[in-house]
């Protein structure tokens, strides 16, 4: 479907990302509703004009008002929601998500859905180290990447609509890859980097270090302020891939450590030259 302002959009899970989606859609003239468990989140979003309506319970008549449903839930909660309420969707509904793991949930969810409802997964590569709809901001998507991960169960029309969502929300770059490619990539770019940040903060008691640190430590550990429930779930659901990425990191770290022990200046400099070159790709 080509999205128009006649289409109504439902956000399920009104946290930081769900709230930012809602604000983004509302700013473009769409009618946006929300379902989330905290009434205070509904009240805040209504007061700020982020949504037009909202409920803290799942009501079939309410769900059937919407053409597009965006799920911003933890992976396991998302699966349980679909198992419990998938019959509530009206025929022709398109659903998508913002979940940071794909292979372990996408195929299961698609297997539960009736044939008249289509799920096209997506992942906005954006966020902040704060939570809740109170911190939502549609501008976090500007300049960010957006990944669509369809399967062979998806139609081109539905894929195009989910790509269009990325365009509506002002993402800079939109990519289409498989769920498996997504999980391998995210294991390295996101999950491994969070593991490194957590490990750095656990190496030393750091209360006194704040008086001496420069930007390098702050930059490396920005993402160490972490939602332990969500990230632990994501790590475990992508366990094999993440362990492979951790092995890659450990191998390179040991190489650098051994070069230092052996005063192998050329290996150290070569590793630094390669890191400088590869980092330059991100600055273009």
Protein Blocks (a to p, Z undefined) as FASTA:
>chain_A
ZZdfkbccddehiafklmmmmmmmmmnopacddddfblklmmmmmmnomambdcfbdcfk
lmmmpfbdcddddfklmmmmmmmmmmmpcghiacddfbfbfklmmmmmmmmpcfkbccdd
ddddbddfbecjklgcfklmgopacdddddfkbcfklmmmmmmmmmmnopabdcdddfkl
mmmmmmmmmmmmmmmmmmmmmmpccklmmmmpcfklmmmmmmmpccfklmmmmmmmmmmm
mmmmmmmmmmmmmmmmmmmmnopaklmmmmmmmmmmmmmmmmZZ
